[in-house]
Amino acid sequence: MANTMYPLGLEKFLDGEMGDLTTVVVKLMAVKTGGTYSAAHDYMNDVEANRYVGTTDQTLSNKTVASGVFDNTVDITYSSLAVDGVNDIIAFILYVDTAGASSTDPLIAWIDTDGGGPISITPNGGDVIFSPNASGIFSL
């Protein structure tokens, strides 16, 4: 699989449900081994069981939108990520946090590759850093 937008998330962009990504709360979830992408997923309740053990989803704090590109101008850090002995981080999911139930948090993108190939991070108790691509996180 390659980085991709959730089709039902794209639909939410088109109907205005997603809101302005520079003002809404956008979060990043670390996905554990066994987590999978599905074009049928639309909200966080479809994927939250795939969250890496012991993580807190990280809030993007320096979001920008320019020329059809969404970006976060700083790295996103998961501090002192615990080893669970079974799972690696194999992807990240970008979503809008509505501060309601996970069934109301729309999915935006599945990110499972970086510039060098598939994501496979084995947490060792140190920080795990998500560095947005120089050309942005995604473009429409």
C-alpha positions as CSV (number, residue, x, y, z in Angstrom):
1,M,0.0,0.0,0.0
2,A,1.1,3.6,-0.5
3,N,0.1,6.7,1.3
4,T,-3.5,7.4,0.3
5,M,-6.5,9.6,1.2
6,Y,-9.6,8.0,2.6
7,P,-12.2,8.2,-0.2
8,L,-15.0,8.9,2.3
9,G,-12.8,11.6,3.9
10,L,-12.4,13.2,0.5
11,E,-16.2,13.2,0.2
12,K,-16.3,15.0,3.5
13,F,-13.9,17.7,2.1
14,L,-16.2,18.2,-0.8
15,D,-19.4,18.5,1.3
16,G,-17.8,20.8,3.8
17,E,-18.0,18.4,6.8
18,M,-14.2,18.4,7.3
19,G,-14.0,22.1,8.0
20,D,-10.9,24.3,7.6
21,L,-7.9,22.1,8.4
22,T,-6.0,25.1,9.6
23,T,-8.5,25.8,12.4
24,V,-10.0,22.4,13.3
25,V,-8.1,19.9,15.5
26,V,-6.1,17.5,13.3
27,K,-4.4,14.5,15.0
28,L,-2.0,11.8,14.0
29,M,-2.5,8.2,15.2
30,A,0.3,5.6,15.2
31,V,-0.9,2.3,13.7
32,K,0.4,-1.0,15.2
33,T,1.3,-4.2,13.4
34,G,-1.8,-5.7,11.8
35,G,-3.6,-2.4,11.3
36,T,-4.9,-2.2,7.8
37,Y,-6.3,0.5,5.4
38,S,-9.7,0.1,4.0
39,A,-11.4,2.5,1.5
40,A,-14.7,1.7,3.4
41,H,-13.4,3.3,6.6
42,D,-14.8,6.8,7.3
43,Y,-14.5,7.6,11.0
44,M,-12.0,6.8,13.8
45,N,-14.2,4.1,15.3
46,D,-13.4,2.0,12.3
47,V,-9.6,2.0,13.1
48,E,-9.0,3.0,16.7
49,A,-8.4,-0.6,17.8
50,N,-5.3,-0.5,15.6
51,R,-3.7,2.3,17.7
52,Y,-0.1,1.5,18.8
53,V,-0.2,0.3,22.4
54,G,0.6,3.1,24.9
55,T,0.4,6.0,22.5
56,T,-1.6,9.2,22.7
57,D,-2.6,10.6,19.3
58,Q,-0.5,13.8,18.6
59,T,-2.1,17.1,17.7
60,L,-0.7,19.0,14.7
61,S,0.1,22.5,15.9
62,N,1.6,24.3,12.9
63,K,-0.8,23.4,10.1
64,T,-0.7,25.2,6.7
65,V,-2.7,25.0,3.5
66,A,-1.2,26.5,0.4
67,S,-1.5,25.7,-3.3
68,G,-3.7,22.6,-2.6
69,V,-1.1,21.2,-0.1
70,F,-1.7,20.4,3.5
71,D,1.3,20.5,5.8
72,N,2.5,20.8,9.3
73,T,5.6,22.9,9.5
74,V,7.2,21.0,12.5
75,D,7.9,17.4,13.3
76,I,5.4,15.5,15.4
77,T,6.9,13.7,18.4
78,Y,5.7,10.8,20.3
79,S,7.7,11.1,23.5
80,S,9.3,8.1,25.2
81,L,7.2,5.6,23.3
82,A,7.1,2.3,25.3
83,V,8.1,-1.0,23.9
84,D,5.3,-3.5,23.8
85,G,7.4,-6.4,22.5
86,V,4.9,-7.5,19.9
87,N,4.0,-4.5,17.7
88,D,5.9,-2.1,15.5
89,I,4.4,1.1,14.1
90,I,3.5,0.4,10.5
91,A,1.6,3.5,9.5
92,F,0.0,6.8,10.7
93,I,-3.6,7.9,10.3
94,L,-4.4,11.6,10.0
95,Y,-7.9,12.6,11.2
96,V,-10.0,15.4,12.5
97,D,-10.8,15.3,16.2
98,T,-14.3,16.7,16.8
99,A,-14.0,16.3,20.6
100,G,-17.0,14.0,20.4
101,A,-17.3,10.2,20.0
102,S,-14.8,8.5,17.7
103,S,-17.7,7.8,15.4
104,T,-17.7,11.5,14.6
105,D,-14.0,11.9,13.9
106,P,-13.5,11.8,10.1
107,L,-10.4,10.1,8.6
108,I,-8.2,12.0,6.2
109,A,-5.2,10.0,5.2
110,W,-3.3,6.7,5.6
111,I,0.4,7.2,5.7
112,D,2.5,4.0,5.5
113,T,5.6,5.1,3.5
114,D,8.2,7.7,4.0
115,G,10.8,8.9,1.5
116,G,12.8,5.7,1.9
117,G,10.0,3.0,1.7
118,P,7.5,1.4,4.0
119,I,7.2,2.6,7.6
120,S,8.4,0.1,10.2
121,I,9.4,1.6,13.5
122,T,10.2,-0.6,16.5
123,P,9.7,1.6,19.6
124,N,12.6,1.3,22.1
125,G,11.5,3.7,24.9
126,G,12.8,6.7,23.1
127,D,11.0,9.3,21.0
128,V,9.4,8.5,17.7
129,I,9.3,11.4,15.3
130,F,6.9,11.8,12.3
131,S,8.6,14.2,9.9
132,P,6.3,15.5,7.2
133,N,7.6,15.2,3.7
134,A,9.2,18.4,2.4
135,S,6.5,18.7,-0.2
136,G,3.7,18.5,2.4
137,I,1.7,15.8,4.1
138,F,-0.9,15.5,1.2
139,S,-2.2,17.5,-1.7
140,L,-5.6,17.7,-3.3
